[in-house]
């Protein structure tokens, strides 16, 4: 009889730390993940980021650069990019629980990584990364949990040296109709010289209940 890949205690431990909803961890001939209907989303995102980086920088350039993943959750995404020859890779996550989740699952599955992890929020990025020059910054699945999208963009821009990869939920173009354009009164100076561009953000009520939601009531 073939022994189980993970014994009952290991399975119970993994379930206690889960769910693992942003990617599938693999090691010791076992895979652990809870992507469910969004299966493959994490791998697709990792491939897009990898492609975007390699289109802009040579391996020689990457060897002198630092990648920072803001809102890294359990670290799955940044670990998928660790084979790129960055000098440093740093994941920043506000919830210590999520950092512990990633550390435990990597230990359980025998996964080694050279990635560094720090606890910190997008609001405290300047302090969390005070000793770091962030050349490439990635931020996925975070903005639709923020109270202020504009503030989030400004904080990422402030720490980013060369390239920012930003992913979030987007409003459909169909809601940007003439009624909204008129209500916004697009009469400031830029509209005398350019097109009538404007943006729409959506805001929902959130608690800190889920591991991947807001860190506090918002």
VOLO-998462 format. One record per atom (N, C-alpha, C): residue in one letter; y, x negated, z. Coordinates in nm, 3 decimals. Last residue first. Layout:
! VOLO-998462
['a',[Y,X,Z]]
...
//
This chain:
! VOLO-998462
['x',[4.923,1.456,0.623]]
['x',[5.036,1.443,0.531]]
['x',[5.043,1.564,0.441]]
['x',[4.764,1.290,0.885]]
['x',[4.807,1.417,0.832]]
['x',[4.929,1.400,0.744]]
['x',[4.632,0.972,0.769]]
['x',[4.689,1.060,0.870]]
['x',[4.731,1.191,0.804]]
['x',[4.521,0.850,0.559]]
['x',[4.487,0.794,0.691]]
['x',[4.542,0.880,0.804]]
['x',[4.375,1.054,0.300]]
['x',[4.489,0.997,0.370]]
['x',[4.447,0.944,0.508]]
['x',[4.032,0.967,0.213]]
['x',[4.154,1.048,0.202]]
['x',[4.270,0.979,0.271]]
['x',[3.782,0.857,0.245]]
['x',[3.859,0.822,0.127]]
['x',[3.983,0.904,0.107]]
['x',[3.670,0.961,0.473]]
['x',[3.690,0.817,0.466]]
['x',[3.781,0.777,0.351]]
['x',[3.832,1.265,0.585]]
['x',[3.739,1.192,0.498]]
['x',[3.772,1.043,0.494]]
['x',[4.046,1.329,0.768]]
['x',[3.905,1.360,0.797]]
['x',[3.809,1.274,0.715]]
['x',[4.320,1.317,0.783]]
['x',[4.247,1.190,0.779]]
['x',[4.098,1.210,0.799]]
['x',[4.440,1.570,0.554]]
['x',[4.416,1.517,0.687]]
['x',[4.349,1.382,0.672]]
['x',[4.688,1.703,0.331]]
['x',[4.570,1.621,0.358]]
['x',[4.563,1.587,0.506]]
['x',[4.831,1.912,0.086]]
['x',[4.810,1.886,0.228]]
['x',[4.682,1.805,0.246]]
['x',[4.975,1.760,-0.206]]
['x',[4.884,1.852,-0.140]]
['x',[4.873,1.817,0.007]]
['x',[5.188,1.730,-0.482]]
['x',[5.165,1.695,-0.342]]
['x',[5.080,1.803,-0.275]]
['x',[5.256,1.576,-0.794]]
['x',[5.201,1.687,-0.717]]
['x',[5.169,1.642,-0.576]]
['x',[5.533,1.486,-1.000]]
['x',[5.427,1.449,-0.907]]
['x',[5.383,1.572,-0.830]]
['x',[5.669,1.417,-1.313]]
['x',[5.627,1.521,-1.220]]
['x',[5.519,1.465,-1.130]]
['x',[5.956,1.278,-1.485]]
['x',[5.822,1.272,-1.430]]
['x',[5.796,1.384,-1.331]]
['x',[6.123,1.251,-1.805]]
['x',[6.120,1.282,-1.663]]
['x',[5.975,1.279,-1.615]]
['x',[6.339,1.196,-2.082]]
['x',[6.217,1.164,-2.009]]
['x',[6.231,1.203,-1.862]]
['x',[6.490,1.261,-2.331]]
['x',[6.489,1.337,-2.206]]
['x',[6.356,1.316,-2.132]]
['x',[6.593,0.938,-2.463]]
['x',[6.524,1.067,-2.469]]
['x',[6.522,1.133,-2.332]]
['x',[6.928,0.797,-2.424]]
['x',[6.785,0.794,-2.450]]
['x',[6.726,0.933,-2.457]]
['x',[7.196,0.827,-2.370]]
['x',[7.158,0.721,-2.463]]
['x',[7.010,0.721,-2.498]]
['x',[7.240,1.017,-2.185]]
['x',[7.337,1.012,-2.295]]
['x',[7.290,0.916,-2.404]]
['x',[7.061,0.977,-1.988]]
['x',[7.029,1.081,-2.085]]
['x',[7.132,1.091,-2.197]]
['x',[7.167,0.788,-1.811]]
['x',[7.065,0.745,-1.908]]
['x',[7.037,0.849,-2.016]]
['x',[7.357,0.950,-1.651]]
['x',[7.401,0.859,-1.756]]
['x',[7.291,0.819,-1.855]]
['x',[7.223,1.286,-1.603]]
['x',[7.271,1.156,-1.557]]
['x',[7.296,1.064,-1.677]]
['x',[7.112,1.531,-1.661]]
['x',[7.250,1.506,-1.704]]
['x',[7.306,1.373,-1.659]]
['x',[6.883,1.735,-1.646]]
['x',[6.880,1.596,-1.693]]
['x',[7.016,1.557,-1.750]]
['x',[6.787,1.952,-1.458]]
['x',[6.925,1.919,-1.495]]
['x',[6.938,1.770,-1.533]]
['x',[6.547,2.059,-1.382]]
['x',[6.576,1.924,-1.334]]
['x',[6.719,1.880,-1.368]]
['x',[6.535,2.299,-1.521]]
['x',[6.551,2.303,-1.376]]
['x',[6.589,2.167,-1.319]]
['x',[6.486,2.213,-1.783]]
['x',[6.614,2.274,-1.750]]
['x',[6.639,2.274,-1.600]]
['x',[6.224,2.118,-1.753]]
['x',[6.329,2.029,-1.802]]
['x',[6.467,2.084,-1.767]]
['x',[6.092,2.351,-1.682]]
['x',[6.101,2.242,-1.585]]
['x',[6.212,2.145,-1.625]]
['x',[6.116,2.492,-1.921]]
['x',[6.168,2.550,-1.797]]
['x',[6.187,2.443,-1.691]]
['x',[5.983,2.336,-2.111]]
['x',[6.129,2.345,-2.116]]
['x',[6.189,2.403,-1.989]]
['x',[5.716,2.160,-1.933]]
['x',[5.772,2.247,-2.036]]
['x',[5.924,2.256,-2.024]]
['x',[5.480,2.009,-1.828]]
['x',[5.614,1.956,-1.850]]
['x',[5.682,2.035,-1.962]]
['x',[5.226,2.100,-1.826]]
['x',[5.313,2.155,-1.722]]
['x',[5.457,2.106,-1.738]]
['x',[5.092,1.964,-2.029]]
['x',[5.123,2.105,-2.050]]
['x',[5.216,2.163,-1.945]]
['x',[5.015,1.713,-1.954]]
['x',[5.143,1.726,-2.022]]
['x',[5.187,1.872,-2.034]]
['x',[4.869,1.714,-1.623]]
['x',[4.861,1.738,-1.769]]
['x',[5.000,1.755,-1.829]]
['x',[4.894,1.442,-1.391]]
['x',[4.926,1.579,-1.425]]
['x',[4.914,1.598,-1.577]]
['x',[4.632,1.222,-1.293]]
['x',[4.754,1.248,-1.369]]
['x',[4.770,1.396,-1.399]]
['x',[4.507,1.004,-1.042]]
['x',[4.501,1.134,-1.108]]
['x',[4.635,1.160,-1.177]]
['x',[4.527,0.651,-1.122]]
['x',[4.541,0.766,-1.034]]
['x',[4.516,0.893,-1.112]]
['x',[4.558,0.299,-1.126]]
['x',[4.484,0.418,-1.170]]
['x',[4.506,0.529,-1.070]]
['x',[4.699,-0.001,-1.230]]
['x',[4.716,0.116,-1.146]]
['x',[4.641,0.234,-1.207]]
['x',[4.730,-0.333,-1.223]]
['x',[4.642,-0.231,-1.281]]
['x',[4.643,-0.113,-1.186]]
['x',[4.979,-0.564,-1.283]]
['x',[4.937,-0.456,-1.195]]
['x',[4.851,-0.358,-1.273]]
['x',[5.059,-0.905,-1.299]]
['x',[4.992,-0.793,-1.365]]
['x',[4.944,-0.692,-1.261]]
['x',[5.227,-1.092,-1.155]]
['x',[5.214,-1.095,-1.300]]
['x',[5.158,-0.968,-1.362]]
['x',[5.285,-1.045,-0.875]]
['x',[5.348,-1.152,-0.949]]
['x',[5.343,-1.136,-1.100]]
['x',[5.354,-0.794,-0.644]]
['x',[5.278,-0.830,-0.764]]
['x',[5.353,-0.934,-0.846]]
['x',[5.499,-0.696,-0.436]]
['x',[5.403,-0.803,-0.405]]
['x',[5.337,-0.860,-0.530]]
['x',[5.665,-0.501,-0.548]]
['x',[5.725,-0.607,-0.466]]
['x',[5.630,-0.722,-0.440]]
['x',[5.495,-0.320,-0.666]]
['x',[5.578,-0.405,-0.752]]
['x',[5.633,-0.524,-0.675]]
['x',[5.401,-0.192,-0.438]]
['x',[5.309,-0.271,-0.520]]
['x',[5.387,-0.367,-0.609]]
['x',[5.638,-0.066,-0.356]]
['x',[5.572,-0.162,-0.266]]
['x',[5.471,-0.249,-0.343]]
['x',[5.696,0.104,-0.572]]
['x',[5.791,0.000,-0.534]]
['x',[5.724,-0.107,-0.447]]
['x',[5.475,0.277,-0.567]]
['x',[5.498,0.191,-0.684]]
['x',[5.590,0.075,-0.646]]
['x',[5.523,0.404,-0.319]]
['x',[5.402,0.326,-0.342]]
['x',[5.417,0.230,-0.458]]
['x',[5.761,0.539,-0.368]]
['x',[5.759,0.434,-0.266]]
['x',[5.637,0.345,-0.285]]
['x',[5.672,0.722,-0.561]]
['x',[5.776,0.624,-0.595]]
['x',[5.777,0.509,-0.495]]
['x',[5.489,0.878,-0.416]]
['x',[5.442,0.794,-0.526]]
['x',[5.544,0.685,-0.558]]
['x',[5.456,0.959,-0.092]]
['x',[5.559,0.924,-0.189]]
['x',[5.503,0.829,-0.294]]
['x',[5.220,1.019,0.037]]
['x',[5.329,1.114,0.051]]
['x',[5.438,1.087,-0.052]]
['x',[4.908,0.962,-0.136]]
['x',[5.033,0.916,-0.074]]
['x',[5.136,1.028,-0.065]]
['x',[4.684,1.024,-0.276]]
['x',[4.677,1.047,-0.132]]
['x',[4.809,1.013,-0.062]]
['x',[4.718,0.946,-0.533]]
['x',[4.718,1.090,-0.510]]
['x',[4.696,1.126,-0.362]]
['x',[4.692,0.665,-0.517]]
['x',[4.825,0.727,-0.524]]
['x',[4.824,0.877,-0.497]]
['x',[4.421,0.575,-0.516]]
['x',[4.502,0.576,-0.394]]
['x',[4.625,0.666,-0.403]]
['x',[4.255,0.502,-0.728]]
['x',[4.219,0.615,-0.643]]
['x',[4.302,0.630,-0.518]]
['x',[4.338,0.157,-0.726]]
['x',[4.269,0.269,-0.789]]
['x',[4.240,0.378,-0.686]]
['x',[4.496,-0.124,-0.796]]
['x',[4.512,-0.012,-0.704]]
['x',[4.454,0.111,-0.772]]
['x',[4.532,-0.476,-0.816]]
['x',[4.465,-0.354,-0.860]]
['x',[4.481,-0.247,-0.753]]
['x',[4.727,-0.746,-0.915]]
['x',[4.707,-0.643,-0.814]]
['x',[4.637,-0.525,-0.879]]
['x',[4.760,-1.092,-0.952]]
['x',[4.706,-0.969,-1.011]]
['x',[4.680,-0.870,-0.898]]
['x',[4.895,-1.257,-0.769]]
['x',[4.923,-1.266,-0.912]]
['x',[4.879,-1.138,-0.984]]
['x',[5.027,-1.278,-0.464]]
['x',[4.939,-1.190,-0.539]]
['x',[4.976,-1.192,-0.686]]
['x',[5.028,-1.512,-0.238]]
['x',[5.099,-1.488,-0.363]]
['x',[5.004,-1.408,-0.453]]
['x',[5.027,-1.472,0.115]]
['x',[4.954,-1.463,-0.011]]
['x',[5.050,-1.441,-0.128]]
['x',[5.122,-1.437,0.367]]
['x',[5.083,-1.573,0.329]]
['x',[5.018,-1.580,0.192]]
['x',[5.164,-1.163,0.386]]
['x',[5.279,-1.253,0.402]]
['x',[5.247,-1.395,0.355]]
['x',[5.014,-0.934,0.361]]
['x',[4.997,-1.040,0.261]]
['x',[5.110,-1.143,0.268]]
['x',[5.097,-0.771,0.569]]
['x',[4.954,-0.802,0.556]]
['x',[4.931,-0.920,0.464]]
['x',[5.373,-0.745,0.513]]
['x',[5.328,-0.815,0.633]]
['x',[5.182,-0.858,0.622]]
['x',[5.368,-0.607,0.270]]
['x',[5.446,-0.730,0.282]]
['x',[5.401,-0.811,0.402]]
['x',[5.213,-0.375,0.328]]
['x',[5.164,-0.480,0.239]]
['x',[5.238,-0.612,0.257]]
['x',[5.242,-0.145,0.476]]
['x',[5.256,-0.274,0.546]]
['x',[5.212,-0.392,0.460]]
['x',[5.195,0.072,0.313]]
['x',[5.325,0.063,0.379]]
['x',[5.348,-0.071,0.447]]
['x',[4.935,0.045,0.245]]
['x',[5.033,0.016,0.141]]
['x',[5.173,0.004,0.200]]
['x',[4.780,-0.115,0.532]]
['x',[4.811,-0.002,0.447]]
['x',[4.911,-0.043,0.340]]
['x',[4.501,-0.316,0.639]]
['x',[4.644,-0.295,0.619]]
['x',[4.665,-0.181,0.523]]
['x',[4.266,-0.563,0.699]]
['x',[4.306,-0.427,0.731]]
['x',[4.457,-0.414,0.717]]
['x',[4.114,-0.760,0.448]]
['x',[4.215,-0.747,0.552]]
['x',[4.245,-0.599,0.575]]
['x',[3.870,-0.980,0.317]]
['x',[3.912,-0.843,0.345]]
['x',[4.009,-0.841,0.463]]
['x',[3.766,-1.180,0.037]]
['x',[3.823,-1.169,0.171]]
['x',[3.870,-1.025,0.191]]
['x',[3.475,-1.263,-0.153]]
['x',[3.595,-1.182,-0.132]]
['x',[3.636,-1.183,0.015]]
['x',[3.240,-1.381,-0.201]]
['x',[3.347,-1.472,-0.164]]
['x',[3.478,-1.396,-0.142]]
['x',[2.932,-1.241,-0.082]]
['x',[3.054,-1.232,-0.160]]
['x',[3.157,-1.334,-0.110]]
['x',[2.591,-1.142,-0.091]]
['x',[2.693,-1.238,-0.049]]
['x',[2.816,-1.224,-0.139]]
['x',[2.370,-0.904,0.016]]
['x',[2.472,-0.932,-0.085]]
['x',[2.575,-1.028,-0.027]]
['x',[2.158,-0.789,0.160]]
['x',[2.158,-0.932,0.130]]
['x',[2.256,-0.971,0.022]]
['x',[2.174,-0.532,0.243]]
['x',[2.113,-0.554,0.112]]
['x',[2.113,-0.701,0.070]]
['x',[2.302,-0.558,0.490]]
['x',[2.173,-0.489,0.483]]
['x',[2.099,-0.521,0.353]]
['x',[2.542,-0.681,0.421]]
['x',[2.447,-0.750,0.508]]
['x',[2.308,-0.690,0.495]]
['x',[2.654,-0.477,0.272]]
['x',[2.628,-0.606,0.209]]
['x',[2.528,-0.686,0.290]]
['x',[2.674,-0.280,0.466]]
['x',[2.585,-0.257,0.353]]
['x',[2.556,-0.387,0.279]]
['x',[2.860,-0.395,0.650]]
['x',[2.725,-0.361,0.691]]
['x',[2.630,-0.347,0.571]]
['x',[3.093,-0.424,0.496]]
['x',[3.030,-0.542,0.556]]
['x',[2.885,-0.513,0.593]]
['x',[3.149,-0.155,0.432]]
['x',[3.116,-0.251,0.329]]
['x',[3.045,-0.374,0.384]]
['x',[3.198,-0.053,0.691]]
['x',[3.097,0.008,0.604]]
['x',[3.052,-0.090,0.496]]
['x',[3.415,-0.201,0.774]]
['x',[3.287,-0.218,0.844]]
['x',[3.173,-0.163,0.760]]
['x',[3.605,-0.093,0.599]]
['x',[3.573,-0.236,0.591]]
['x',[3.439,-0.265,0.659]]
['x',[3.605,0.168,0.697]]
['x',[3.560,0.143,0.561]]
['x',[3.527,-0.004,0.538]]
['x',[3.705,0.129,0.958]]
['x',[3.573,0.190,0.938]]
['x',[3.519,0.163,0.798]]
['x',[3.962,0.046,0.920]]
['x',[3.864,-0.054,0.961]]
['x',[3.723,-0.001,0.942]]
['x',[4.165,0.154,0.667]]
['x',[4.064,0.200,0.763]]
['x',[3.964,0.088,0.797]]
['x',[4.330,0.032,0.474]]
['x',[4.387,0.075,0.603]]
['x',[4.283,0.112,0.708]]
['x',[4.263,-0.270,0.301]]
['x',[4.219,-0.132,0.328]]
['x',[4.272,-0.088,0.465]]
['x',[4.247,-0.511,0.053]]
['x',[4.329,-0.457,0.162]]
['x',[4.295,-0.309,0.178]]
['x',[4.076,-0.797,-0.057]]
['x',[4.080,-0.653,-0.050]]
['x',[4.158,-0.608,0.072]]
['x',[4.120,-1.075,-0.259]]
['x',[4.149,-1.017,-0.128]]
['x',[4.154,-0.865,-0.139]]
['x',[4.014,-1.371,-0.397]]
['x',[4.010,-1.226,-0.415]]
['x',[4.021,-1.163,-0.278]]
['x',[4.125,-1.681,-0.541]]
['x',[4.101,-1.596,-0.424]]
['x',[4.095,-1.450,-0.468]]
['x',[4.101,-1.789,-0.795]]
['x',[4.100,-1.879,-0.680]]
['x',[4.068,-1.802,-0.552]]
['x',[3.883,-1.628,-1.028]]
['x',[4.004,-1.628,-0.947]]
['x',[3.990,-1.730,-0.834]]
['x',[3.682,-1.607,-1.242]]
['x',[3.714,-1.733,-1.172]]
['x',[3.849,-1.735,-1.099]]
['x',[3.468,-1.329,-1.180]]
['x',[3.582,-1.384,-1.253]]
['x',[3.637,-1.503,-1.174]]
['x',[3.295,-1.242,-0.992]]
['x',[3.245,-1.347,-1.081]]
['x',[3.355,-1.401,-1.172]]
['x',[3.419,-1.034,-0.860]]
['x',[3.417,-1.165,-0.794]]
['x',[3.361,-1.276,-0.881]]
['x',[3.423,-0.776,-0.933]]
['x',[3.509,-0.866,-1.010]]
['x',[3.503,-1.010,-0.959]]
['x',[3.271,-0.643,-0.754]]
['x',[3.225,-0.642,-0.893]]
['x',[3.305,-0.738,-0.980]]
['x',[3.429,-0.662,-0.527]]
['x',[3.306,-0.743,-0.533]]
['x',[3.249,-0.748,-0.674]]
['x',[3.617,-0.470,-0.580]]
['x',[3.659,-0.610,-0.587]]
['x',[3.538,-0.703,-0.590]]
['x',[3.454,-0.237,-0.548]]
['x',[3.519,-0.270,-0.675]]
['x',[3.555,-0.417,-0.683]]
['x',[3.363,-0.239,-0.276]]
['x',[3.270,-0.242,-0.389]]
['x',[3.337,-0.291,-0.516]]
['x',[3.509,-0.216,-0.043]]
['x',[3.508,-0.345,-0.112]]
['x',[3.422,-0.351,-0.235]]
['x',[3.540,0.029,0.068]]
['x',[3.437,-0.056,0.127]]
['x',[3.422,-0.190,0.056]]
['x',[3.879,0.038,-0.002]]
['x',[3.770,0.119,0.053]]
['x',[3.665,0.026,0.116]]
['x',[4.107,-0.088,-0.097]]
['x',[3.978,-0.134,-0.150]]
['x',[3.858,-0.056,-0.097]]
['x',[4.388,-0.076,-0.118]]
['x',[4.309,0.044,-0.098]]
['x',[4.166,0.021,-0.143]]
['x',[4.439,-0.324,-0.355]]
['x',[4.503,-0.244,-0.251]]
['x',[4.433,-0.109,-0.239]]
['x',[4.323,-0.631,-0.422]]
['x',[4.286,-0.491,-0.445]]
['x',[4.339,-0.408,-0.329]]
['x',[4.448,-0.918,-0.568]]
['x',[4.452,-0.835,-0.449]]
['x',[4.420,-0.691,-0.489]]
['x',[4.377,-1.240,-0.689]]
['x',[4.368,-1.096,-0.714]]
['x',[4.368,-1.023,-0.581]]
['x',[4.543,-1.538,-0.768]]
['x',[4.486,-1.454,-0.663]]
['x',[4.489,-1.308,-0.706]]
['x',[4.488,-1.837,-0.973]]
['x',[4.548,-1.708,-0.940]]
['x',[4.473,-1.635,-0.830]]
['x',[4.376,-2.049,-1.095]]
['x',[4.490,-2.079,-1.007]]
['x',[4.551,-1.951,-0.949]]
['x',[4.183,-1.948,-1.258]]
['x',[4.140,-2.041,-1.153]]
['x',[4.253,-2.077,-1.057]]
['x',[4.312,-1.809,-1.458]]
['x',[4.259,-1.735,-1.344]]
['x',[4.220,-1.827,-1.228]]
['x',[4.365,-2.010,-1.648]]
['x',[4.474,-1.950,-1.572]]
['x',[4.423,-1.880,-1.446]]
['x',[4.106,-2.055,-1.743]]
['x',[4.180,-2.164,-1.680]]
['x',[4.296,-2.110,-1.597]]
['x',[4.039,-1.809,-1.860]]
['x',[3.968,-1.854,-1.740]]
['x',[4.042,-1.966,-1.668]]
['x',[4.353,-1.646,-1.949]]
['x',[4.238,-1.731,-1.980]]
['x',[4.165,-1.767,-1.851]]
['x',[4.469,-1.309,-1.955]]
['x',[4.464,-1.441,-1.893]]
['x',[4.339,-1.516,-1.937]]
['x',[4.453,-1.069,-2.096]]
['x',[4.585,-1.123,-2.063]]
['x',[4.583,-1.266,-2.011]]
['x',[4.197,-0.987,-2.130]]
['x',[4.284,-0.978,-2.247]]
['x',[4.417,-1.050,-2.223]]
['x',[4.095,-1.003,-1.875]]
['x',[4.053,-1.105,-1.971]]
['x',[4.134,-1.100,-2.100]]
['x',[4.213,-0.772,-1.759]]
['x',[4.244,-0.906,-1.708]]
['x',[4.212,-1.012,-1.814]]
['x',[4.100,-0.563,-1.906]]
['x',[4.245,-0.579,-1.903]]
['x',[4.285,-0.719,-1.858]]
['x',[3.825,-0.597,-1.850]]
['x',[3.874,-0.611,-1.986]]
['x',[4.024,-0.637,-1.988]]
['x',[3.826,-0.543,-1.572]]
['x',[3.780,-0.673,-1.623]]
['x',[3.835,-0.698,-1.764]]
['x',[3.910,-0.277,-1.574]]
['x',[3.992,-0.379,-1.509]]
['x',[3.954,-0.518,-1.561]]
['x',[3.696,-0.155,-1.710]]
['x',[3.833,-0.146,-1.764]]
['x',[3.922,-0.256,-1.705]]
['x',[3.482,-0.210,-1.539]]
['x',[3.480,-0.265,-1.675]]
['x',[3.618,-0.261,-1.738]]
['x',[3.556,-0.067,-1.311]]
['x',[3.542,-0.212,-1.303]]
['x',[3.546,-0.275,-1.442]]
['x',[3.540,0.194,-1.415]]
['x',[3.669,0.141,-1.371]]
['x',[3.665,-0.012,-1.365]]
['x',[3.264,0.211,-1.460]]
['x',[3.357,0.224,-1.572]]
['x',[3.493,0.165,-1.536]]
['x',[3.169,0.191,-1.199]]
['x',[3.132,0.088,-1.296]]
['x',[3.226,0.091,-1.416]]
['x',[3.279,0.430,-1.092]]
['x',[3.315,0.300,-1.039]]
['x',[3.287,0.188,-1.138]]
['x',[3.153,0.633,-1.246]]
['x',[3.298,0.619,-1.246]]
['x',[3.340,0.479,-1.201]]
['x',[2.883,0.664,-1.213]]
['x',[2.928,0.578,-1.321]]
['x',[3.077,0.556,-1.325]]
['x',[2.903,0.990,-1.086]]
['x',[2.821,0.872,-1.107]]
['x',[2.869,0.794,-1.229]]
['x',[3.025,1.214,-0.990]]
['x',[3.111,1.111,-1.047]]
['x',[3.034,0.981,-1.071]]
['x',[2.838,1.372,-0.868]]
['x',[2.887,1.416,-1.000]]
['x',[2.974,1.311,-1.068]]
['x',[2.734,1.099,-0.679]]
['x',[2.699,1.235,-0.719]]
['x',[2.754,1.269,-0.857]]
['x',[2.777,0.868,-0.534]]
['x',[2.878,0.906,-0.634]]
['x',[2.858,1.049,-0.685]]
['x',[2.663,0.729,-0.318]]
['x',[2.677,0.874,-0.313]]
['x',[2.783,0.921,-0.414]]
['x',[2.421,0.461,-0.280]]
['x',[2.547,0.517,-0.326]]
['x',[2.545,0.669,-0.320]]
['x',[2.216,0.187,-0.308]]
['x',[2.271,0.284,-0.213]]
['x',[2.406,0.330,-0.264]]
['x',[1.911,0.047,-0.413]]
['x',[2.047,0.087,-0.447]]
['x',[2.091,0.195,-0.350]]
['x',[1.696,-0.240,-0.392]]
['x',[1.736,-0.107,-0.347]]
['x',[1.878,-0.080,-0.392]]
['x',[1.618,-0.503,-0.414]]
['x',[1.549,-0.402,-0.496]]
['x',[1.578,-0.260,-0.448]]
['x',[1.812,-0.639,-0.269]]
['x',[1.677,-0.626,-0.212]]
['x',[1.599,-0.515,-0.282]]
['x',[2.082,-0.434,-0.399]]
['x',[2.028,-0.559,-0.346]]
['x',[1.893,-0.535,-0.281]]
['x',[2.380,-0.258,-0.470]]
['x',[2.243,-0.290,-0.507]]
['x',[2.204,-0.426,-0.452]]
['x',[2.595,0.022,-0.437]]
['x',[2.559,-0.112,-0.393]]
['x',[2.413,-0.137,-0.423]]
['x',[2.797,0.206,-0.640]]
['x',[2.659,0.193,-0.596]]
['x',[2.629,0.047,-0.563]]
['x',[3.110,0.365,-0.545]]
['x',[3.028,0.273,-0.622]]
['x',[2.890,0.263,-0.564]]
['x',[3.233,0.540,-0.378]]
['x',[3.316,0.474,-0.480]]
['x',[3.238,0.373,-0.563]]
['x',[3.083,0.650,-0.170]]
['x',[3.122,0.737,-0.280]]
['x',[3.198,0.668,-0.393]]
['x',[2.874,0.639,0.061]]
['x',[2.924,0.535,-0.028]]
['x',[2.960,0.600,-0.161]]
['x',[2.930,0.808,0.382]]
['x',[2.876,0.795,0.246]]
['x',[2.942,0.682,0.167]]
['x',[2.753,0.563,0.594]]
['x',[2.795,0.625,0.469]]
['x',[2.893,0.739,0.489]]
['x',[2.654,0.481,0.837]]
['x',[2.780,0.422,0.793]]
['x',[2.837,0.491,0.670]]
['x',[2.419,0.628,0.854]]
['x',[2.517,0.640,0.961]]
['x',[2.653,0.586,0.919]]
['x',[2.275,0.542,0.633]]
['x',[2.323,0.680,0.637]]
['x',[2.431,0.699,0.743]]
['x',[2.218,0.281,0.717]]
['x',[2.297,0.303,0.597]]
['x',[2.355,0.444,0.595]]
['x',[2.054,0.336,0.939]]
['x',[2.179,0.265,0.957]]
['x',[2.272,0.288,0.838]]
['x',[1.834,0.460,0.816]]
['x',[1.913,0.535,0.915]]
['x',[2.050,0.470,0.935]]
['x',[1.741,0.245,0.664]]
['x',[1.787,0.367,0.597]]
['x',[1.875,0.450,0.691]]
['x',[1.666,0.071,0.869]]
['x',[1.771,0.031,0.775]]
['x',[1.829,0.153,0.702]]
['x',[1.461,0.216,0.991]]
['x',[1.581,0.182,1.069]]
['x',[1.697,0.144,0.976]]
['x',[1.270,0.231,0.788]]
['x',[1.333,0.353,0.836]]
['x',[1.462,0.324,0.914]]
['x',[1.322,-0.044,0.552]]
['x',[1.247,0.031,0.652]]
['x',[1.329,0.149,0.704]]
['x',[1.337,-0.071,0.206]]
['x',[1.414,-0.070,0.329]]
['x',[1.337,0.012,0.431]]
['x',[1.100,-0.071,0.057]]
['x',[1.203,-0.170,0.028]]
['x',[1.295,-0.184,0.148]]
['x',[0.780,-0.034,0.220]]
['x',[0.908,0.021,0.173]]
['x',[1.010,-0.090,0.153]]
['x',[0.485,-0.202,0.088]]
['x',[0.578,-0.171,0.198]]
['x',[0.708,-0.116,0.144]]
['x',[0.219,-0.062,-0.091]]
['x',[0.340,-0.140,-0.102]]
['x',[0.436,-0.103,0.012]]
['x',[-0.119,-0.085,0.000]]
['x',[0.000,0.000,0.000]]
['x',[0.125,-0.089,0.000]]
//
